[in-house]
Amino acid sequence: MDLSWSHQSLTRRRTLAAATGLAAGALLPPGSALATAAQYTNPVVWQDFADIDIIRVGDTYYASASTMHYSPGAPVLRSYDLVNWEIAGHSVPVLDFGAKYDLNGARGYVRGIWASSLAYRPSNRTFYWLGQIDFARTYLYTATAVEGPWNRLTTISTPYYDAGLLVDTDDTLYVAYGNTTISVAQLSPDGRNQVRTQEVFRTPSSVGTLEGARFYKINGQYYIFLTRPANGQYILKSSNGPFGPYTMRQVLLDLRGPIPGGGVPHQGGLVRTQSGAWYYMAFVDAYPGGRVPALAPVTWTADGWPVVQLVNGAWGTTYPSPAVPTPPRQVTPMTGVDTFDGTTLKPRWEWNHNPDNTKWSVGNGLTLRTATVTHDLYWARNTLTHRIQGPTSTATVQLDHSAMRDGDRAGLALLRDSSAWIGLKRDGGATRVVMVTGLTMDSNWNTTGTGTEIASAPVSGGRIWLRANADIRPGAPRPGTFSYSTDGITFTRLGPAFSMGNDWRFFMGYRFALFNHATQALGGAVRVTRFEVSTP
């Protein structure tokens, strides 16, 4: 599949979609001292974090990403060196934008949190998250720490599509936004209202579509950083204030990325280190895994334009590590073991749509009580998801199923618009472990297949271990395989390999998903006592 589709003029506004991008710039000096220093490897995070906005506050870096229909939304990542990242929290605690985000009579797949913006305002020591929902309105959330609590500050009637929020040096708030026609809005001093908006740039037809705005003031110049989906990155510059006029320059186009078989790095943000060095964090379309962050150094021309530093004409697989102060601590790994202790879920977890909070709990494991009566996993509430670690990783779940009831279905899925799962079916008082495939959606995200059981085995007792292995490297064959164990030591393969889909239009990559739903009546429950993501 050609992820660049540069010959097309389709936009996400018209297709509920936007795809991938590439770059062009200068080579790192061969044999230089920097080239022999400690290095990092791209992608810096091989998990699905797209439409990145990145900032630095003091000695700490933060990044925000799209999450579509997953809840909580808009994760905030934290790093001290631009290379090692952890998930610190979520800017949008609940998707309270309509019943479809609750799986209540409608569904919000591929809607919700699209490209949005994260900023920090030193004057009140506050973080701001801004994003539009469903082309209807814009929401602004604030917090004094990225872990939260995040609270909604305001709702603005103008939908700032693919917005970039700028806190100017005089503390004024500006928003750059739009698709092809780029506008700038000025907000009131408290950020609650729009006081002015103005078109500042119209993309030439020779370029096509520009969107994904990021807004900066650098050395007195105003810059709007824009992506050309999905194979380019452009930048606008104004020496005359935030409302322009702006001139345009191509930053990169059709650039080879660092993931074999993946797309062009694009649609991210610029950030400056404490020592004054600049970096560009973009994402690479790498389905079935999703859109994956990659980092490259940036230099500036004498007349104030950014240049991405390339390695052998491509976005480098490795670069010298950023020169930053020694991190104060190691970040929390995005993989490993979770026993669901404490009173809240760790921030690496997100629900498929908003959960019914009366039907789950943590502490001494994760208890999932059935929340929906359905034969369709895509309609089932309280499916809990975890990003897959690339290029390959394995999720293992220890599950207590002693409280399941007849008709219940519980297990571990590889979840996307084409899905498969291993899990338990309880019917007529008997329990079987099964492998199910053929869960599918169409391009409007309506269910076209609720799944077919293709392998099974009887089980006894009340405890089982379920395992899913996912190879999310782009290209063929993209296999997902399933196995189970009755003792946690010896695992038995169940069913054939499942070929994960790689169509970009669902945007989000595959996830590991824990689920429990009823097909007859509510009342059953399962308890996940241990979940682990491991890599080879």
C-alpha positions as CSV (number, residue, x, y, z in Angstrom):
1,M,0.0,0.0,0.0
2,D,1.3,3.4,-0.9
3,L,0.9,5.3,2.3
4,S,2.1,8.6,0.8
5,W,-0.8,9.0,-1.6
6,S,0.7,12.3,-2.6
7,H,-1.1,12.3,-5.9
8,Q,-4.4,12.5,-4.2
9,S,-6.2,15.6,-2.9
10,L,-8.3,13.8,-0.3
11,T,-8.4,15.5,3.1
12,R,-9.4,14.2,6.5
13,R,-12.2,16.6,6.6
14,R,-13.8,14.8,3.6
15,T,-12.7,11.2,4.4
16,L,-12.4,11.3,8.2
17,A,-8.8,10.5,7.4
18,A,-5.3,11.9,7.0
19,A,-2.2,9.7,6.3
20,T,1.6,9.8,6.3
21,G,4.6,12.2,5.5
22,L,8.3,12.5,4.6
23,A,11.3,15.1,4.8
24,A,14.4,16.7,3.2
25,G,17.4,18.4,4.7
26,A,21.1,18.3,5.3
27,L,23.5,15.5,6.2
28,L,25.2,15.2,9.5
29,P,29.0,15.9,9.0
30,P,30.6,12.5,8.5
31,G,33.3,11.7,11.0
32,S,32.3,14.5,13.3
33,A,32.7,14.3,17.1
34,L,28.9,14.3,17.4
35,A,28.7,11.2,15.1
36,T,30.8,9.2,17.5
37,A,28.8,10.3,20.7
38,A,26.1,8.2,22.4
39,Q,23.3,7.6,20.0
40,Y,19.6,7.0,20.0
41,T,17.6,4.8,17.7
42,N,14.3,5.7,15.8
43,P,11.5,5.2,16.4
44,V,12.1,6.7,19.9
45,V,8.7,5.2,21.0
46,W,7.5,2.2,19.0
47,Q,3.9,2.6,20.1
48,D,1.0,4.5,18.5
49,F,1.2,8.2,19.4
50,A,0.2,10.4,16.5
51,D,-0.2,14.1,15.7
52,I,2.4,15.0,18.3
53,D,2.7,18.4,19.9
54,I,5.8,18.7,22.0
55,I,7.0,21.3,24.5
56,R,9.7,21.8,27.1
57,V,9.0,23.3,30.5
58,G,12.3,23.7,32.4
59,D,14.2,20.5,32.2
60,T,11.2,18.4,31.3
61,Y,9.7,17.6,27.9
62,Y,6.0,16.9,27.3
63,A,4.2,15.6,24.3
64,S,0.5,15.1,23.5
65,A,-1.1,12.8,20.9
66,S,-4.4,11.8,19.2
67,T,-6.5,9.1,20.7
68,M,-9.8,9.2,18.7
69,H,-12.5,7.2,20.5
70,Y,-10.3,6.0,23.4
71,S,-11.0,7.3,26.9
72,P,-9.4,9.0,28.7
73,G,-8.1,11.0,25.7
74,A,-5.1,13.0,24.7
75,P,-2.3,11.3,26.6
76,V,0.6,13.4,27.9
77,L,4.0,11.9,27.6
78,R,7.0,13.0,29.6
79,S,10.7,12.8,29.0
80,Y,13.9,14.3,30.4
81,D,16.1,13.5,27.3
82,L,13.7,13.4,24.3
83,V,14.4,9.7,23.8
84,N,13.0,7.9,26.8
85,W,9.3,8.6,27.4
86,E,6.6,7.7,29.9
87,I,2.8,8.3,29.9
88,A,2.1,10.8,32.7
89,G,-1.6,11.4,32.3
90,H,-4.4,12.4,30.0
91,S,-5.6,15.9,29.2
92,V,-9.2,14.8,28.5
93,P,-10.5,12.8,31.5
94,V,-13.7,11.6,29.8
95,L,-15.1,12.0,26.3
96,D,-18.3,13.8,27.4
97,F,-19.1,15.0,23.9
98,G,-22.3,13.0,23.3
99,A,-23.9,9.6,23.8
100,K,-21.9,8.0,20.9
101,Y,-18.8,8.2,23.0
102,D,-20.6,6.0,25.6
103,L,-21.6,3.4,23.1
104,N,-25.1,4.5,23.9
105,G,-27.2,4.1,20.7
106,A,-24.3,5.3,18.5
107,R,-20.5,4.8,18.3
108,G,-17.6,7.3,18.1
109,Y,-15.1,5.2,16.2
110,V,-12.5,7.4,14.5
111,R,-14.0,10.5,15.9
112,G,-13.1,12.2,19.2
113,I,-9.6,13.4,19.9
114,W,-7.8,14.3,16.6
115,A,-4.8,16.5,16.2
116,S,-4.8,18.9,19.2
117,S,-2.4,21.2,21.0
118,L,-0.5,21.2,24.3
119,A,1.0,24.4,25.7
120,Y,2.4,25.8,29.0
121,R,1.7,29.3,30.3
122,P,4.4,30.5,32.6
123,S,2.4,33.5,33.9
124,N,0.0,31.2,35.8
125,R,2.1,28.0,35.7
126,T,-0.6,26.2,33.9
127,F,-0.8,23.6,31.1
128,Y,-3.4,24.1,28.4
129,W,-4.8,21.5,26.0
130,L,-6.9,22.6,23.1
131,G,-8.8,20.6,20.5
132,Q,-11.9,20.5,18.4
133,I,-14.4,17.7,18.4
134,D,-16.6,16.6,15.5
135,F,-16.1,19.9,13.6
136,A,-18.6,21.4,16.0
137,R,-16.7,23.3,18.7
138,T,-13.4,23.6,20.5
139,Y,-12.6,22.5,24.0
140,L,-9.9,23.9,26.3
141,Y,-8.7,22.1,29.4
142,T,-6.2,23.2,32.0
143,A,-4.1,21.6,34.7
144,T,-1.2,22.8,37.0
145,A,0.4,19.3,36.6
146,V,0.2,17.0,33.6
147,E,-0.9,14.1,35.9
148,G,-4.0,16.1,36.5
149,P,-6.6,16.9,37.6
150,W,-7.4,18.3,34.2
151,N,-10.6,20.5,34.1
152,R,-12.5,22.0,31.2
153,L,-11.8,25.8,31.1
154,T,-14.2,26.7,28.3
155,T,-16.0,25.7,25.1
156,I,-15.5,27.9,22.0
157,S,-18.0,27.8,19.2
158,T,-15.4,28.0,16.4
159,P,-14.0,24.5,15.7
160,Y,-10.2,25.0,15.5
161,Y,-9.4,22.1,13.1
162,D,-5.9,20.7,13.7
163,A,-5.0,23.5,16.1
164,G,-1.7,24.8,17.4
165,L,-1.8,26.9,20.5
166,L,0.9,29.7,21.1
167,V,1.5,31.5,24.3
168,D,3.2,34.6,23.1
169,T,6.0,36.4,24.9
170,D,3.5,39.0,26.0
171,D,1.3,36.2,27.4
172,T,-1.4,36.6,24.6
173,L,-2.9,33.3,23.5
174,Y,-3.1,32.6,19.8
175,V,-4.4,29.6,17.8
176,A,-3.3,28.6,14.3
177,Y,-5.8,26.2,12.6
178,G,-7.4,25.0,9.4
179,N,-7.2,22.8,6.4
180,T,-5.7,24.4,3.2
181,T,-7.0,27.7,4.4
182,I,-5.0,28.6,7.5
183,S,-6.4,31.0,10.1
184,V,-5.1,32.6,13.3
185,A,-7.4,33.3,16.3
186,Q,-6.6,35.5,19.3
187,L,-8.2,34.4,22.6
188,S,-9.2,36.6,25.5
189,P,-6.6,37.0,28.3
190,D,-8.3,34.2,30.4
191,G,-8.5,31.9,27.4
192,R,-12.2,31.5,27.6
193,N,-13.3,33.3,24.4
194,Q,-12.3,34.2,20.9
195,V,-11.7,37.9,20.4
196,R,-10.5,37.8,16.8
197,T,-9.9,35.4,13.9
198,Q,-8.4,36.0,10.5
199,E,-7.4,34.0,7.5
200,V,-3.6,34.3,7.2
201,F,-2.7,31.9,4.4
202,R,-4.3,30.0,1.5
203,T,-2.3,26.9,0.3
204,P,-1.3,27.1,-3.3
205,S,-3.0,24.4,-5.5
206,S,0.5,23.2,-6.5
207,V,1.1,22.1,-2.9
208,G,-2.4,20.7,-2.2
209,T,-3.5,20.2,1.4
210,L,-1.8,21.7,4.4
211,E,-3.1,21.0,8.0
212,G,-1.8,19.9,11.4
213,A,-0.8,23.4,12.5
214,R,1.9,24.0,15.2
215,F,2.4,27.6,16.2
216,Y,5.7,29.1,17.4
217,K,7.5,32.4,18.0
218,I,11.2,32.0,17.5
219,N,13.7,34.9,17.6
220,G,10.8,37.4,17.1
221,Q,9.4,35.5,14.0
222,Y,6.1,33.7,13.9
223,Y,6.0,30.3,12.4
224,I,3.1,27.9,11.6
225,F,4.4,24.4,11.0
226,L,2.1,22.4,8.7
227,T,1.9,18.9,7.3
228,R,1.0,17.9,3.7
229,P,-0.7,14.5,4.2
230,A,1.0,12.3,4.0
231,N,4.3,12.9,2.4
232,G,5.5,16.4,3.3
233,Q,6.1,19.1,5.8
234,Y,5.9,22.9,5.2
235,I,6.4,26.0,7.3
236,L,5.0,29.5,7.2
237,K,7.0,32.5,8.5
238,S,5.9,36.0,9.4
239,S,8.1,38.9,10.4
240,N,5.1,41.1,10.9
241,G,3.2,39.6,13.8
242,P,0.9,36.5,14.3
243,F,-1.6,37.6,11.7
244,G,1.0,37.7,8.9
245,P,1.5,38.1,6.1
246,Y,3.2,34.7,5.9
247,T,5.6,33.2,3.4
248,M,5.9,29.5,2.8
249,R,8.9,27.1,2.5
250,Q,9.0,23.3,2.0
251,V,10.8,21.6,4.9
252,L,10.6,18.0,3.6
253,L,8.9,16.0,0.9
254,D,8.9,12.3,0.0
255,L,11.6,11.6,2.6
256,R,12.5,8.0,3.4
257,G,11.7,7.2,7.0
258,P,13.4,5.1,9.7
259,I,11.0,2.2,9.7
260,P,11.3,-0.3,6.9
261,G,8.0,-0.4,5.0
262,G,6.7,2.5,6.9
263,G,5.8,6.0,5.7
264,V,7.3,9.4,5.8
265,P,7.9,11.2,9.1
266,H,5.5,14.1,9.4
267,Q,2.9,16.0,11.4
268,G,4.7,16.6,14.7
269,G,6.4,19.5,16.5
270,L,9.6,21.4,17.0
271,V,11.2,21.7,20.4
272,R,14.4,23.5,21.7
273,T,16.7,21.9,24.3
274,Q,18.2,23.7,27.3
275,S,21.4,24.2,25.4
276,G,19.7,25.7,22.4
277,A,19.6,22.7,20.0
278,W,16.4,22.0,18.1
279,Y,14.6,18.8,17.3
280,Y,11.6,17.7,15.3
281,M,9.4,14.9,16.6
282,A,7.2,13.5,13.9
283,F,5.2,10.3,13.4
284,V,5.8,7.5,10.9
285,D,2.8,5.6,9.5
286,A,3.7,2.1,10.5
287,Y,0.5,0.0,10.3
288,P,-0.7,-2.3,11.7
289,G,1.0,-0.7,14.7
290,G,-0.2,2.8,14.1
291,R,1.6,6.1,13.9
292,V,4.9,6.0,15.7
293,P,7.1,8.9,16.9
294,A,10.6,9.5,15.4
295,L,13.1,12.2,16.4
296,A,15.6,14.2,14.2
297,P,17.8,17.2,14.9
298,V,17.0,20.5,13.2
299,T,19.3,23.4,12.2
300,W,18.3,26.8,11.0
301,T,19.4,28.8,8.0
302,A,20.9,32.3,8.4
303,D,17.5,33.7,7.2
304,G,15.5,31.7,9.8
305,W,14.2,28.5,8.2
306,P,14.4,25.1,9.7
307,V,16.4,22.2,8.1
308,V,15.9,18.6,9.2
309,Q,19.3,16.9,9.5
310,L,19.4,13.7,7.4
311,V,21.5,10.6,7.3
312,N,22.4,9.3,3.8
313,G,19.5,11.3,2.4
314,A,16.9,9.9,4.8
315,W,15.5,10.5,8.2
316,G,18.1,8.7,10.3
317,T,17.6,5.4,12.1
318,T,20.2,6.7,14.6
319,Y,21.4,10.1,15.6
320,P,23.7,11.5,18.4
321,S,21.8,11.6,21.6
322,P,20.6,15.1,22.7
323,A,22.9,16.9,25.0
324,V,20.7,17.5,28.1
325,P,21.2,17.5,31.9
326,T,21.3,14.1,33.6
327,P,17.7,13.0,34.1
328,P,16.5,13.2,37.7
329,R,15.1,9.7,37.5
330,Q,14.3,6.9,35.1
331,V,11.0,7.2,33.4
332,T,8.3,4.5,34.0
333,P,8.4,1.9,31.2
334,M,5.5,1.6,28.9
335,T,5.7,-2.2,29.0
336,G,6.1,-4.7,31.8
337,V,3.8,-6.1,34.5
338,D,0.6,-4.6,35.9
339,T,-1.2,-6.3,38.8
340,F,-3.8,-3.5,39.1
341,D,-2.9,-2.5,42.6
342,G,-3.9,0.8,44.0
343,T,-7.2,2.6,43.4
344,T,-6.8,3.8,39.8
345,L,-5.7,2.5,36.4
346,K,-2.2,3.4,35.4
347,P,-2.1,5.9,32.5
348,R,-0.9,3.3,29.9
349,W,-4.5,2.1,29.8
350,E,-7.4,3.6,27.8
351,W,-11.0,2.3,27.4
352,N,-12.7,1.7,24.0
353,H,-15.1,4.6,24.4
354,N,-16.1,5.8,27.9
355,P,-16.6,3.0,30.4
356,D,-19.5,2.3,32.7
357,N,-17.7,3.1,35.9
358,T,-20.1,1.0,38.0
359,K,-18.9,-2.2,36.2
360,W,-15.2,-2.2,36.9
361,S,-12.8,-1.8,39.7
362,V,-9.1,-2.2,40.6
363,G,-7.3,-3.3,43.7
364,N,-6.3,-6.9,44.1
365,G,-6.6,-7.2,40.3
366,L,-8.9,-5.7,37.7
367,T,-12.5,-6.8,38.0
368,L,-14.6,-6.5,34.8
369,R,-18.3,-7.1,35.4
370,T,-20.4,-7.5,32.2
371,A,-21.7,-4.1,31.1
372,T,-23.4,-4.9,27.8
373,V,-25.5,-7.7,26.4
374,T,-24.4,-8.1,22.8
375,H,-22.9,-10.5,20.3
376,D,-20.7,-7.7,18.9
377,L,-17.4,-6.8,20.7
378,Y,-17.5,-3.4,18.9
379,W,-20.6,-2.5,20.9
380,A,-19.4,-3.9,24.2
381,R,-18.6,-1.4,26.9
382,N,-15.7,-1.6,29.3
383,T,-13.1,-3.0,26.8
384,L,-9.8,-1.9,28.2
385,T,-6.9,-1.4,25.8
386,H,-3.1,-1.2,25.9
387,R,-0.9,-0.1,23.0
388,I,1.2,-2.8,21.4
389,Q,5.0,-2.4,21.7
390,G,6.8,-2.7,18.3
391,P,8.3,-4.2,16.4
392,T,7.0,-7.4,18.2
393,S,5.6,-8.0,21.6
394,T,3.6,-10.4,23.7
395,A,0.7,-9.8,26.1
396,T,0.0,-12.4,28.8
397,V,-3.0,-12.2,31.0
398,Q,-3.8,-14.2,34.1
399,L,-7.6,-14.5,34.3
400,D,-9.9,-15.7,37.1
401,H,-13.1,-16.7,35.3
402,S,-14.9,-18.5,38.2
403,A,-17.6,-15.8,38.3
404,M,-18.6,-16.0,34.6
405,R,-22.2,-16.8,33.8
406,D,-23.8,-18.6,30.9
407,G,-23.5,-16.6,27.7
408,D,-20.5,-14.5,28.8
409,R,-17.5,-13.9,26.6
410,A,-14.2,-12.7,28.1
411,G,-10.7,-12.6,26.9
412,L,-7.7,-10.9,25.2
413,A,-8.2,-9.3,21.7
414,L,-6.1,-7.8,19.0
415,L,-8.4,-4.9,18.5
416,R,-9.0,-2.7,15.4
417,D,-11.5,-2.6,12.6
418,S,-10.5,-6.2,11.8
419,S,-10.0,-8.1,15.1
420,A,-9.4,-11.5,16.6
421,W,-9.3,-12.8,20.1
422,I,-8.6,-15.7,22.5
423,G,-10.8,-16.1,25.5
424,L,-13.5,-18.0,27.2
425,K,-17.1,-18.8,26.3
426,R,-19.3,-20.1,29.0
427,D,-22.5,-21.9,27.8
428,G,-24.7,-24.5,29.5
429,G,-22.6,-24.5,32.6
430,A,-19.4,-25.4,30.6
431,T,-16.4,-23.3,29.8
432,R,-14.2,-23.5,26.7
433,V,-11.2,-21.5,25.6
434,V,-11.7,-20.4,22.0
435,M,-9.9,-18.5,19.3
436,V,-12.3,-16.2,17.3
437,T,-11.5,-14.2,14.2
438,G,-13.6,-12.4,11.6
439,L,-14.6,-9.4,13.7
440,T,-14.8,-6.6,11.1
441,M,-16.0,-3.1,10.3
442,D,-16.7,-1.3,7.1
443,S,-15.4,2.1,6.1
444,N,-18.2,3.8,8.0
445,W,-17.2,1.8,11.1
446,N,-20.3,-0.2,11.2
447,T,-19.9,-3.9,12.2
448,T,-19.8,-6.3,9.2
449,G,-18.7,-9.4,11.1
450,T,-19.1,-10.4,14.8
451,G,-16.6,-13.2,14.7
452,T,-16.3,-16.9,13.9
453,E,-14.9,-19.5,16.3
454,I,-12.2,-21.4,14.6
455,A,-10.5,-23.3,17.4
456,S,-11.5,-24.4,20.9
457,A,-10.6,-26.6,23.9
458,P,-12.4,-27.5,27.1
459,V,-11.1,-26.0,30.4
460,S,-11.8,-26.7,34.0
461,G,-11.1,-24.8,37.2
462,G,-11.4,-21.1,37.6
463,R,-8.1,-19.7,36.3
464,I,-6.4,-19.5,32.9
465,W,-3.5,-17.7,31.2
466,L,-4.1,-16.1,27.8
467,R,-1.4,-14.9,25.5
468,A,-1.3,-12.8,22.3
469,N,1.8,-12.2,20.3
470,A,1.7,-9.3,17.7
471,D,4.2,-8.6,14.9
472,I,3.3,-5.0,14.0
473,R,6.1,-4.4,11.5
474,P,4.8,-2.9,8.2
475,G,4.4,-5.2,5.3
476,A,3.5,-8.9,5.2
477,P,2.6,-11.0,7.0
478,R,1.8,-9.0,10.1
479,P,0.8,-12.1,12.2
480,G,-1.0,-12.2,15.5
481,T,-0.9,-15.5,17.3
482,F,-2.8,-16.8,20.4
483,S,-2.1,-19.4,23.0
484,Y,-3.3,-20.4,26.5
485,S,-2.0,-22.1,29.6
486,T,-3.6,-23.8,32.7
487,D,-0.5,-23.4,34.8
488,G,1.2,-20.2,33.6
489,I,4.2,-22.2,32.4
490,T,3.3,-24.4,29.4
491,F,1.4,-22.6,26.7
492,T,-0.6,-24.3,23.9
493,R,-1.1,-22.5,20.6
494,L,-4.8,-22.1,19.7
495,G,-5.9,-21.4,16.1
496,P,-4.0,-20.2,13.0
497,A,-2.1,-16.9,12.7
498,F,-4.3,-13.8,12.3
499,S,-3.1,-11.4,9.7
500,M,-3.5,-7.9,11.1
501,G,-4.9,-5.3,8.8
502,N,-2.8,-2.3,7.7
503,D,-5.3,0.1,6.1
504,W,-4.6,3.6,7.4
505,R,-8.2,4.9,7.5
506,F,-8.9,3.6,11.0
507,F,-5.9,5.7,12.1
508,M,-5.3,4.1,15.4
509,G,-3.1,1.0,15.4
510,Y,-3.9,-2.4,16.8
511,R,-4.1,-2.7,20.6
512,F,-4.2,-5.5,23.1
513,A,-7.7,-5.4,24.6
514,L,-9.2,-7.0,27.7
515,F,-13.0,-7.6,27.5
516,N,-15.9,-9.2,29.2
517,H,-19.4,-8.9,27.8
518,A,-22.6,-10.9,28.1
519,T,-24.7,-12.4,25.3
520,Q,-27.7,-13.4,27.6
521,A,-27.8,-11.3,30.8
522,L,-25.7,-9.1,33.0
523,G,-24.3,-10.3,36.3
524,G,-21.1,-12.2,35.4
525,A,-17.5,-11.0,36.1
526,V,-13.9,-11.9,35.5
527,R,-10.8,-10.7,37.4
528,V,-7.5,-10.0,35.7
529,T,-4.8,-10.6,38.4
530,R,-1.8,-10.0,36.2
531,F,-1.1,-8.4,32.8
532,E,2.3,-8.3,31.2
533,V,3.7,-6.9,27.9
534,S,7.1,-8.4,27.1
535,T,9.4,-8.0,24.1
536,P,11.9,-10.5,22.6
